[in-house]
Amino acid sequence: MEQAIKILAWIAAVFVMILSLPQLINILRTKKTGKINFTSFWIFHIGLLMWTFWSSFGGDELQPTLVANSVCLFLYTIMIGLLYFFKKEFSLFKKKVAYSVLVLILLVWLSFIISRSLSSFKWDSGTQTAMALIFPALTTFAFLPQLIYSWRHKQWKGISIWMYVVYELNNIVWIIWWILLIAFTAGTSNVGPYVGGLMWQLISFTLFGIQFVYTFKYTKKSEIKKVNTK
């Protein structure tokens, strides 16, 4: 089981790394930013930073989490930067503020990586459990503002549907990984953080699933309208 956990962890890590790719590709292709809720992207970005903070000083089993979230954080930085760059409604000052915050986040992340390499410090089980229950809430509920915005304005085309597909595949793999990790560490003090991780992953699967369904329905309706107008 231990070998299966390690393999699955790296598979899940790959999904985390590419979370932003569909939206990033969509931005580069269209050269414009749709009607999106920027709050969701910032919350998720901070959530990624917190995941790297947690996994930087966690056990070796969290190394795939650190690598995956670090890569995702970097790509998300580029994506958010492009979202602001192509948002014509935003002033140059507002864009510069956003770019400055993005650079600051990268510097904070870099400090975690340097501290990890220079120190042997590791979180105790109690601290790890607390972090596992708190930090994932940011990435889990990050796109709730986007969901509420889309419901209110009946606007489901701002975000690439493929981003939701990748998010859901990511959730499925991580759910399996958390379950295996819980089974492997059952009866030990290490199991607490993994139970917390599974709980948040299930909630994330539900929320992103809702957004995928509504975005899929909107996409299908749009395709039907295009066919009927020809």
C-alpha positions in Angstrom: 0.0 0.0 0.0 2.9 2.4 0.8 4.2 2.1 -2.8 0.7 2.8 -4.2 0.3 5.8 -2.0 3.6 7.2 -3.3 2.7 6.7 -6.9 -0.8 8.1 -6.5 0.7 11.1 -4.7 2.8 12.0 -7.7 -0.1 11.4 -10.1 -2.2 13.8 -8.0 0.7 16.2 -7.9 0.7 16.4 -11.7 -3.0 17.3 -11.6 -2.3 20.1 -9.1 0.5 21.4 -11.3 -1.8 21.8 -14.3 -4.8 23.3 -12.5 -4.4 26.7 -14.0 -3.4 25.5 -17.5 -6.9 25.5 -19.2 -7.6 29.0 -18.0 -4.1 30.2 -18.8 -4.4 28.7 -22.4 -7.8 30.3 -22.8 -6.4 33.7 -21.8 -3.5 33.4 -24.2 -5.8 32.3 -27.0 -8.5 34.9 -26.6 -6.3 37.8 -25.3 -9.1 39.0 -23.1 -10.4 38.6 -19.6 -14.1 37.6 -19.3 -16.5 38.5 -16.6 -15.0 36.8 -13.6 -14.8 37.3 -9.9 -11.2 38.2 -9.1 -11.7 37.5 -5.4 -12.0 33.8 -6.1 -8.6 33.7 -7.9 -6.9 35.7 -5.1 -8.3 33.4 -2.4 -7.2 30.3 -4.2 -3.8 31.9 -4.8 -3.4 32.6 -1.0 -4.6 29.0 -0.4 -1.9 27.6 -2.5 0.7 29.7 -0.5 -0.7 28.2 2.7 -0.5 24.7 1.3 3.2 25.3 0.6 3.7 26.7 4.1 2.1 23.5 5.6 3.9 21.0 3.4 7.3 22.8 3.6 7.7 21.7 7.2 5.6 18.5 7.1 6.7 14.9 6.8 8.3 13.4 3.7 4.9 12.1 2.6 3.9 15.7 1.9 6.8 16.3 -0.5 4.6 15.7 -3.6 2.1 18.2 -2.1 4.9 20.8 -1.7 6.2 20.3 -5.3 2.7 20.3 -6.8 1.5 23.4 -5.0 4.8 25.3 -5.7 4.5 24.7 -9.5 0.8 25.5 -9.4 1.5 28.7 -7.4 4.0 29.8 -10.0 1.6 29.2 -12.9 -1.3 30.8 -11.1 0.9 33.9 -10.6 1.4 34.1 -14.4 -2.3 33.5 -15.0 -3.6 36.1 -12.5 -1.0 38.6 -14.0 -2.5 38.0 -17.5 -6.0 38.3 -16.2 -5.2 41.8 -15.0 -3.1 42.6 -18.1 -6.0 41.8 -20.5 -8.6 43.5 -18.3 -9.2 46.7 -20.2 -11.6 48.1 -17.5 -8.8 48.2 -14.9 -6.5 51.2 -14.5 -2.8 51.0 -14.8 -2.4 51.7 -11.1 -4.7 48.8 -10.1 -2.8 46.5 -12.4 0.5 47.6 -10.8 -0.8 46.9 -7.3 -1.9 43.4 -8.4 1.6 42.7 -10.0 3.3 43.9 -6.8 1.2 41.6 -4.6 1.9 38.7 -6.9 5.7 39.3 -6.6 5.3 39.6 -2.8 3.5 36.2 -2.7 6.4 34.6 -4.7 8.9 36.1 -2.3 7.0 34.7 0.7 6.9 31.3 -1.0 10.6 31.4 -1.7 11.3 32.1 2.0 9.4 28.9 2.8 11.6 26.9 0.4 14.8 28.4 1.7 13.8 27.8 5.3 13.0 24.2 4.6 16.4 23.6 3.0 18.3 25.3 5.9 16.3 23.9 8.8 15.3 20.5 10.1 12.2 21.9 11.8 9.0 19.8 11.4 5.4 20.5 12.5 4.2 18.4 15.4 1.1 16.2 14.9 -1.2 18.7 16.6 -0.1 21.7 14.5 -0.3 19.6 11.3 -3.9 18.6 12.2 -4.9 22.2 12.8 -3.4 23.3 9.5 -5.0 20.4 7.7 -8.4 21.7 9.0 -7.8 25.4 8.3 -5.6 26.0 5.3 -7.5 23.8 2.8 -10.6 25.9 3.4 -9.1 28.6 1.3 -8.7 26.5 -1.8 -12.0 24.6 -1.1 -14.2 27.7 -0.9 -12.1 30.0 -3.2 -14.5 29.7 -6.1 -17.6 30.1 -4.0 -17.6 33.9 -4.8 -17.4 33.0 -8.5 -20.2 30.5 -8.1 -22.4 33.1 -6.4 -21.5 35.8 -9.0 -22.4 33.4 -11.8 -25.7 32.5 -10.2 -26.6 36.2 -9.6 -25.6 37.4 -13.1 -26.5 34.1 -15.0 -22.9 34.3 -16.3 -21.1 31.0 -16.8 -18.6 31.8 -19.7 -15.9 33.7 -17.9 -14.0 30.5 -16.9 -12.9 27.7 -19.2 -15.0 24.5 -18.6 -11.8 22.5 -19.0 -10.5 24.2 -15.8 -13.4 22.6 -13.9 -12.7 19.3 -15.6 -9.1 19.3 -14.4 -10.2 20.4 -10.9 -12.6 17.5 -10.6 -10.1 15.0 -11.9 -7.7 16.4 -9.4 -10.2 16.1 -6.6 -10.9 12.4 -7.4 -7.3 11.4 -7.4 -6.6 13.3 -4.1 -9.7 11.8 -2.5 -8.4 8.3 -3.2 -4.9 9.3 -2.0 -6.3 10.7 1.3 -8.3 7.5 1.9 -5.3 5.3 1.3 -3.2 7.5 3.6 -5.8 7.3 6.3 -5.9 3.5 6.0 -2.1 3.3 6.1 -1.8 5.5 9.2 -4.9 4.3 11.0 -4.3 4.1 14.8 -1.3 6.5 14.8 -1.1 10.2 15.7 -0.5 11.1 12.0 -4.0 10.2 10.9 -5.7 13.5 12.0 -4.4 15.8 9.3 -5.3 13.3 6.6 -8.9 13.0 7.8 -9.1 16.8 7.6 -7.6 16.7 4.1 -10.2 14.2 2.9 -13.0 16.2 4.4 -12.0 19.4 2.5 -11.4 17.4 -0.7 -14.9 16.0 -0.7 -16.4 19.5 -0.2 -14.2 20.8 -3.0 -15.4 18.0 -5.3 -19.0 19.0 -4.6 -18.5 22.7 -5.2 -16.5 22.4 -8.3 -18.9 19.7 -9.6 -21.8 22.2 -9.3 -19.9 24.8 -11.3 -18.9 22.3 -13.9 -22.5 21.2 -14.4 -23.8 24.8 -14.8 -20.9 25.8 -17.1 -21.5 22.6 -19.2 -25.2 23.4 -19.5 -24.4 27.0 -20.5 -21.9 25.8 -23.1 -24.4 23.3 -24.6 -27.1 26.0 -24.8 -24.7 28.4 -26.5 -23.8 25.7 -29.1 -27.5 25.0 -29.8 -28.2 28.8 -30.3 -25.3 29.1 -32.7 -26.6 26.1 -34.8 -30.2 27.5 -34.8 -29.0 31.0 -36.0 -27.1 29.6 -39.0 
